[in-house]
Amino acid sequence: MTAAPTEHAERFTLLRPLLFTIAYEILGSATESDDVLQDSYLRWADVDLSTVRDTKSYLARLVTRQALNALRAGARRREDYVGPWLPEPLLLDEQDPSADVVLAESVSMAMLVLLETLTPDERAVFVLREVFGFDYAEIADAVGKPTPTVRQIAHRAREHVQARRRRFTPVDPEQNARITAEFMAAASTGDVTAVMSMLAPDVTWTADSGGKASAARRPVVGAEKVARAVVGLVGRGMQVPDVRVETVVCNAAPAVLLYRAGQLEGVFTVEIIDGKITNFYAMRNPDKLTRLTTPQEISRG
């Protein structure tokens, strides 16, 4: 006997934050993750619920398969991308990013950029195992490979990530918000020396425009170069009418939204370690800004 449509919807809605987070960490795109969840729900709606023993495991497998298909289909687009490619920023709801350090790191820009260096299978296996704690048999079913192979993939992906990951410190939202506000205030005065004092020596500015907006085509590295670039950008921005900025939380980190005449034109996510800014991730590609109007709930459970 097939369950009523409402039961399908209730089960899916209950797990939606988890399912979205799985898709987003595999794809690095909130927009594509929404598409994956919509497609997954249509498939789920046709399932006889009397045959489903574990809804969470079933839906996680379904979403993983759809996300992997989308990731492979988009590989060519990323190869032909103009300039640096960054993950689509994720505007978070009022969750405290310090409450779940594993979740906060897993959606951080630094981790998502690192996950881009993995193969699609490595990325899916790493995310399902290291972030969400699924067992190898469940993951094998999701990615369509034997369990021993999945164990090997997981080991390879873990070694790759550990060799390249930056040290992730527990998030202090209040301190990070204060540092970001102080940095913006210093930049608005044009004081390059004050701005430099807040930056790590090897700070990096990476901008993603997809060739659709003005942005540096290569990362800017070093405190003095980044400080001068930021002061210049802020100075030019202050001369433009109808510009406003808003501080929010994106990817478990402070972020600044830049609006011009009410139109969102960019988001700048800030990475802070030991009180110093280590990375700026500047999103200028308009295609990757559309999702930033809606806060998203994420979850590992």
N, C-alpha and C positions, 0 to 999 in steps of 0.2 A: 504494500500500500504506500503510495507516494505522499510525503508530508505536504501540508499546506504551504503556499508560498511565503506566508508570514514567518513560519519557522525557519525557512532558509534565510530570510532577511535578518531575523533576530540573531541567529548564530553568526552570520557574516558580520553584521554590525558590531557585535560584541568583540570580535577579533580584529576589526578593521585597523586599529592603531598598530597592532603587531604585524599584520599583513602588509600594510603600507610601509612600515619600517624595513621589512625584509626586501620588498621590491626596490625601495629607495637606495638601500645600501648595495644592492646588486647593480642598479642602473645609474645611480648618481643623478637622477632626474626626477623631480617631483611630478612634472607633467606626464612623463612616460609611466611613472608609477601609478598615477590615477588611471591611465588608459589600461594598464595591466590589471588593476583591481576591477575595473568595469568589465573587461573581457572575462576575467576569472569568475566574477559573480554570475554572468550569463551562463557559463558552463556549470557552475555550482547549482544554479536554479533547476537544472535538469537532472540532478543527482537524486536517486532514491535514498533518503536519509536512513532508512532501516538497514542499509548496507554499510553505513559509515560508523566505525567503532570509535574513532578519535577525531573529532571535528578539527581541532587545532592542527594535528599532524596532517590531515587530509588537505586542508586549505593551504597550509604552508607549502606542501608539495606542489599543489596546483599553481600557486602564485609564483613559486620558484621556477617552474617550467616555463610559464608565460614570460617571466622576467628574463630568463636566459634566451628565449627566442627573440625578444626585443633587443637584448644586448648584442647578440650576434648580427641581427639585421641592421643595427646602427653602426657596426664597426667601420664600414666604408666611409660613412659620413664623418666620423671622427678622424679618419686618416686624412681626409681632404679639408679639414677644418682650418680656417684662417687664424693664425696666431695661437697662443696658449689656449688649451681647453680646460675649463674648470667645471666642477659639479654645479648643478643648479642649486642656488641657495635655498635653504628651507627655513621659513619663518615658523618659529615654535610658539606654542601657547604658553601659558604661565607656569609651566613646569620648572622646577628648580634643577638646573643641570648638574648640581653637585649631589643630587639625591641618588643618582645611578651613574657612577664614574665610567663603567663599561659602556653604557649606552651613549653617554656624552662623547667619549672618545670615538666610538664607532660611527657617529654622524658628523664628527669634526671635519672641517675642510682638509686638514692635513692627512687624516686617515683615508678619506674618499679619494684624494689625489693619489695616494699610495696604492689604493686598491685598483686604480686604473692600470697599474703596471702588471697586474695579474691576468692570466687568461680567463675567459668567462667561467670555465669550470672551476678553476682555482678560486676565483672570487666568490662564487656561490657556495662552494664547500667551506671556505674560510668563514664567511659570514654566518652560515647556518650552524657551524660547529663552535666557533670562538665567541660569537656574540649571543646567539640564541640557545646554544647548548643542546641542539638536536643530536641524537645518537647516529652512529655511522650508517646503520641500516636504513633509517628514515631518510638520511641525506642521499644514500645510494639510490633509493627509490625516486627521489626528487630530481636527481641529475641523470638518471638512467644509466648508471654504471655499477659494476660489481662492488661490493663492500670493501674487499681488499684494495681495489684501485682507488676508492674514495679515501681510504686511510693514507695511501701514498700521496695523493693529491693534497690532503690536509696537511701532511708533514711538510711537503714542499712549499705550500703556500705560507705556512706558519714561519718557516725559516726565512723565506723571502721578506715577509713583513717585519719580522723581528730585526733583521739586518738593516732595514731602511727606516724604521719608524722613529720619529722624534720622541723625546721624552714627554709624556703627557702627565701634567700635574693636576691634582684635584681642582676643580673649578670653584673659584670664589666669585660669585656673580657681582656682589657689591664692590669688591676691590677692582674687578675688571671693568665694571661700568664707570667707576671713578677714574681709572687710568685713561679710559677712552675719552671721557669728557675733558680731562685735563689736556690730553693730546690735541683734541679738536680746538680747544681754547688757545693753546700755544700756536698751533698751525694758523689760526685765524689772525694772529698778531704779526705773522711773518717772521717770527724769531726762530731762525734755523738752528741756532745753538741749543735753545730750549727744546726744540723738537728732537734733535739728535740725542739729547740726554735721556730720552724716553725710549729710544730704540736699541735693540740688540746690535752688536757690531756687524753681524751677517744678516740683518733683516732683509727680507725680500718682498718686493711689490710685484704681484702677478695679476695681469688684467686680461679678462676674456671679453672680447667684443664680437667675435665671429665675423669680423670684417664689416659689421653693421653699425658701428659707432666709433668715435675717436678714442683710441686707447693705445698704450705701448704694445708693440707687437712682440717684444721680448721682455722677460722679467728684469726688473731693476734691482740690483743687489748692493748692499752696503749702506751704513747709516747715513753718510753724508749725501749720497746720490738719492736715496729714498726721501730724506728730509727735504731736500731742495725740490724734488718732484712733487711731494705732497703740499709744501708751502705754495708752490706755483699753482697747483690745481685749486687749492682752497682760495687763493688770491683771485684767480680768474672767476671762480664760482661766485665770490662775493660781489663781483661787478655785474653779474647777470641779474636782471630783475625777476621777481617772483620765484626766487629759489628758497627752499626751506629744507632743513635736515631733521631726521627723526632717529633716535637711538632705539634699537630693538635687540632681540636675541635671535640670531640665525645660527643653526648648526652648533648649538650649545656654546656660543661665543658672542661677544658684543659685536654689533653691526650698525652701520650708519646708512640709512636710506636717504637718497638724494632725490628731491622732487624739483621739477621746473614747471611753473605754471600748472601745478596740480598733477603733472605727469611724472610717474616714477622713471628716472633716467639711470639709476645705478644703485648698487648696494656694495658696501665695503666692509667685509668681515675681518675682524682683528683677532690675531692669535697672540696670546700673552703667556710668557713663561718667566717665572721668578720676577714678576713686576716689570718686565721689559717686553716691548712689542717685537715679536720675531717674524711675523708674516702679515701682509695685507693681501686679501683676495678680493680683487675688484671685479664685479660683474657688471658689464656694460651692454651685453648682448640683449636686446629687447625681447627676444624669444624666450630668454631664461628669467625674465622678470615678471611674467604674467601671473605666476602662481603666488607671488609674494603679498597678495592682498588678503590671503586667507591663512590664519595660523593653523598649524598642523599638530595633532597629538601623536606622539611616538611612544612605542612600548616594546619591551622585550618579553612580555608575558601575556 
